[in-house]
């Protein structure tokens, strides 16, 4: 029975060790913000943080997070105090269909944790998630806005702030 820290709380689950983390999150724990896209770690819809880094949960076995810290989109900010990336997404009106956005937000928060002021080249290298709606210009603007919001607030990339 793997146990790990999920959005700040210890959880233990009864699941096969090789079950992908995505399905543990969605089907066992009921956290449906993380989306299934391709099932091959290519599209990024399933992106979550493991120990602060962006990972594709569709190919990560739950045994790979035993004893580690996992953050999903549900663990980002609060309704009263959005994470800077969430606020930037709203400000720049990024989503169209919205399906890929949780993964995009998670990938962006991880990028800003590593590089608080990324230039366009760093964004292109780091954000490899796919958006079928093609909102990439708005995504880029939102990433720059989120970096500025974090800088102004003095808050880092901690997913809960």
Order of alpha helices (4+ residues) and beta strands (2+ residues): beta-beta-beta-beta-beta-alpha-alpha-alpha-alpha
